[in-house]
Amino acid sequence: MMTTAAASTGIGLTSPWNPTKLINNFDKQRPKWMNLPNQSSSSSRVTKMAASVDEKLKTFTLQKSEEAFNKAKELMPGGVNSPVRAFKSVGGQPIVIDSVKGSHMTDIDGNVYIDYVGSWGPAIIGHADDKVLAALAETMKKGTSFGAPCLLENVLAEMVISAVPSIEMVRFVNSGTEACMGVLRLARAFTGRQKIIKFEGCYHGHADAFLVKAGSGVATLGLPDSPGVPKAATSETLTSPYNDIATVQSLFEANKGEIAAVILEPVVGNSGFIPPQPDFLNALRKITKENDALLIFDEVMTGFRISYGGAQEYFGITPDLTTLGKIIGGGLPVGAYGGRRDIMEMVAPAGPMYQAGTLSGNPLAMTAGIHTLKRLMEPGTYEYLDEITSELTQGILNAGKKSGHTICGGYISGMFGFFFTDGPVYNFEDAKKSDTTKFARFYRGMLEEGVYFAPSQFEAGFTSLAHSSVDIEQTIAAAERVLRRL
Ligand SMILES: Cc1ncc(COP(=O)(O)O)c(C=O)c1O
C-alpha cells in the first residue's frame, strides 16, 4: 500500500509551481512515480484481479439501468437533469446509480465501479464519508433550512477566508452557476464597465453571458452556443484562446477602458484537463492591473482540489475575486463568491449590488462543507492525492503507448486528464484534435471493466482520498486490457 508519508512528491500546500509536472506530453516528465513503493510488487494481485474481472464481464448487464433510463426519457428532457450525464458523446445509455461509498459507485443492476467523477468534483474525501454523514444527521435534527442566519455559515466562511488567499469576504449561494452569475454582476457594478473576457473552452455555469465557447457540456452536444440566449446577453463577452496572452493583450487594446474583468478556470477542467502555461496567470494578473480590470479565478472545480487554497495558492497568483462550489458543499448544493473586502462590500445589503437566495447558507450544505474541509486539512492529504493521481495518469498513458495509441495527458494533485492525440494540448482547439471515437470505445470498455470516468473526452477526472493503491492498480490493469483490444 502507498502511504501518505511515502515518496516526497514535491507538490504540497506551499511548494512552488513545478512546471515540469504540467507538460502535456508525459514523455517529457520526470518519472517520479517510479519511486513509489510497491510499484512492481503488485503483479500477482493484478493477475488475480484480471481473473475476477473476466468473471465480472460475463455477468455485466445494464438491463435495469436501461429500463429506468427509457422511462426517464419520457419524464425529463433527455432523461437527465444535466446534459453530460446522458452519455451522448460516448454512446449507449447511462448507468443509473443506486448508491455511492468511498471510491465506489453501485448501479441499480448491482455493478460496482471505481469512480473518477466524484459527483463532478465534490467527493474529494470519498463518497458518503462517515464523519460527514454523522455531522449531517446531527444538523438535520435541528431542521433542514432556516432562511435566517446560522452559526454554521460563520464557521464555513471563516474556513474559506483563511484558506483562499484572495478571499476577505464571502457570499454563499447554491451552485457554481449562481456564484459566477453573482461575481459577473459584482465585477460590472464595481468597475462601472460592461465587457468581460472569457476563454474558449472554459465553463462558468449556464448563465447567458457565459454561454459563449463554453467547453465540455456544450461541445459534447455539438452545440455552437445555446438557442434562447439573447444576443445582447453575450455581446459584451469577448473570447480568447486559453494560454494565449497576445490575444488578451489585443482585446484590451481594442477595448480600452471598457473591460470589467477577465474570468478563467486557472486550470481548465471543462475542455479536458489543460494546465496554464508558465507565466500565463502572471501575465493576466499584470494586464488586468495595468488596465484597472478585475481578475476572476473560477475555482468552482479547482478550489480545495489543486491545493487547500486552490489554484491561486498553488501558483502563487492572487486574483481580485474568486468563485467556489463543489467541494465546499461536500456533496450538497453550494456555491460561493468572494474576494477583496472593498469589492465585496458592494454586495447587498452591505452595498447596492443585488443578489439573494432562499436556500443560501443552508445548514446542511454548510455542515457537509465544514466536515469535508476539516478532513482536507489533515496532514498529507494533498500529497496523497498527488501520489495516486500521478500513478494513475502515468499508468494509463503507458498502457496507451504500449498498445500503440497516440495519447497525452497530465495531472495536478487530484485532477487529471488524457487525450487521444500527440499533444501538447494548450487550449480547446488542441483538445478537439483528440480522437473522440476512440475515446468513446475506450470509455465503454472501461465501464464494462468496472471503471467510471466522465462520459466525455472534454471533462477532467478526479481522484479522492478514498481511492486506494488497489483501485489505481485495478484501473491501470483494466486500461491495459481495453487499450490492447481497441
Ligand atoms: C469551473 C466551473 N465553473 C462553474 C461551474 C458551474 O457549477 P454548477 O454546475 O454547480 O452550477 C462548473 C461546473 O462544472 C465549473 O466546472
The ligand as an SDF file (V2000), in Angstrom:
LIG
                    3D

 16 16  0  0  0  0  0  0  0  0999 V2000
  -15.2800   25.8760  -13.4780 C   0  0  0  0  0  0  0  0  0  0  0  0
  -16.7660   25.7620  -13.2800 C   0  0  0  0  0  0  0  0  0  0  0  0
  -17.4940   26.8700  -13.0610 N   0  0  0  0  0  0  0  0  0  0  0  0
  -18.8210   26.8040  -12.8550 C   0  0  0  0  0  0  0  0  0  0  0  0
  -19.4890   25.6090  -12.8930 C   0  0  0  0  0  0  0  0  0  0  0  0
  -20.9650   25.5540  -12.6570 C   0  0  0  0  0  0  0  0  0  0  0  0
  -21.2300   24.9550  -11.4290 O   0  0  0  0  0  0  0  0  0  0  0  0
  -22.6570   24.2550  -11.1420 P   0  0  0  0  0  0  0  0  0  0  0  0
  -22.7490   23.0530  -12.0100 O   0  0  0  0  0  0  0  0  0  0  0  0
  -22.6070   23.9580   -9.6760 O   0  0  0  0  0  0  0  0  0  0  0  0
  -23.7030   25.2700  -11.4730 O   0  0  0  0  0  0  0  0  0  0  0  0
  -18.7740   24.4370  -13.1290 C   0  0  0  0  0  0  0  0  0  0  0  0
  -19.4690   23.1300  -13.1840 C   0  0  0  0  0  0  0  0  0  0  0  0
  -18.9260   22.1170  -13.5060 O   0  0  0  0  0  0  0  0  0  0  0  0
  -17.3750   24.5090  -13.3300 C   0  0  0  0  0  0  0  0  0  0  0  0
  -16.6430   23.4230  -13.5720 O   0  0  0  0  0  0  0  0  0  0  0  0
  1  2  1  0
  2  3  1  0
  2 15  2  0
  3  4  2  0
  4  5  1  0
  5  6  1  0
  5 12  2  0
  6  7  1  0
  7  8  1  0
  8  9  2  0
  8 10  1  0
  8 11  1  0
 12 13  1  0
 12 15  1  0
 13 14  2  0
 15 16  1  0
M  END
$$$$
